[in-house]
């Protein structure tokens, strides 16, 4: 039940456990941000793709960030939810203490375990439309347990470790964080047969609930450590990518949120899970029962020159529509979505006339990848309707937002705030509201404030189609983009 607000207005607390920091945010029913806080996180990277963080550092960061967010707050926090990086996992002891480091979302040490898990459970994974990868929590869990398990140890995701501290006792995990541990979202159960073949003891596994389920209440010790009132409901959260989608407000079937930061992530809403034979997309399950398919590309703003005056370059790029060159601006080697090409490298066709032309080619190249991604999900049968929501650091560039809307040929919305912590505040509000439950999409739309609405300029899509098709031709020629995907993109994209 909600904590009585007394004479103070209600608010909800979202906590985001990121890679470099913990962020906390309190928002009211209209989405007005009442308080913010953050605390840095440091990790350790080593050879062979290893990336670890100390779980106790997560809790220390939560305490600092939440206290900052609550400092001087004139509102009653009625609920709290936590999101964290997808695929981050550790082993915890009977009292919730960390027995291992947290193996982070991009830790790739478990390549052999991933291959074994994929082969062992291939029939299950095909049915679910996923492929077990080295960075997935299931592969890393196998790596951990095969190096010894202490009595009473349990597998925990990053958010689980913090939720247990908040509640003061054992907690279930949520199905969003459990997806990369092999959880079957269709039957809503662990695939025990596969785990038994792999030698993964069922006793290690947490119970699983849907996101938005109340896990318990803030205990006295956590209240003293964080400043959250004792008894405040703790709500099962989601992964940070799903939390960002909640924070974008794009939660109705057919809506898509494009997150453009260092790289590009596209997430949408469908009535049924999207089945992708290539395995470059997979679907989370939303708290309201719909599905959240998504994919992550390796193109993005990370390909722009570091330290450059991007605003000045944006102004110069406006004179080159389209650019004389065509770019595929990969941030790093390999592409993950909307096609799988581990050996792909970034390229530029043609010689730009100047820095403005070069910048235009990079901006347009990312927009072309975005257009191809939407065409790809359409080819898989997913509805693509209405405006796209633009979030991520690149949404601060008004020029790039206009360019992307032109290339896509569809209107875009740019929220005022769209970070994962806001998404968790929205989920906490949905779970702890009084009276008859309002749909999650309604609550999200009431709490997400739109900063700008961008309409495509007349003729904008046609202006860039020639360059877009040139890119498709080159991607196909290099053997990265399947011919059938390229053909669909030319006809429907």
Buried (B, 14 or more C-beta within 10 A) or exposed (E): EBBEBEEEBBBBBBBBBBBEBBBBBBBBBEBBBBBBBBBEBEBEEEEEBBBBBBBEBBBBBBBBBBBBBBEEBEBBBBBBBBBBBBBBBBBBBEEBEBBBBBBBBBBBBBBEBBBBBBEBBEEBBEBBBBBBBBBBBBBBBBBBBEEEBEEEBBBBBBBBBBBBBBBBEBBBBBBBBBBBBBBBBEEEEBBEEBBEEBEBEEEBBBEBBBBBBBBBBBBEEBBEBBBBBBBBBBBBBBBBBBBBBBBBBBBBBBBBBBBBBBBBBBBBBBEEBBBBEBBBBBBBBBBBEBBBBBBBBBBBBBBBEEEEEBEEBBEBBBEBBBBBBBBBBBBBEEBBBBBBBEEBEBBBBBEBBEBBBBBBBBBBBBBBBBBBBBBBBBBBEBBBEBBBBBBBEBBEBEBBBBBBBBBBBBEBBBBEBBBBBBBBBBBBBBBBBEEEEEEBBEBBBBBBBBEBEBEBEEEBBEBBBEBBBBBBBBBBEBEBBBEEBBBBBBEEB
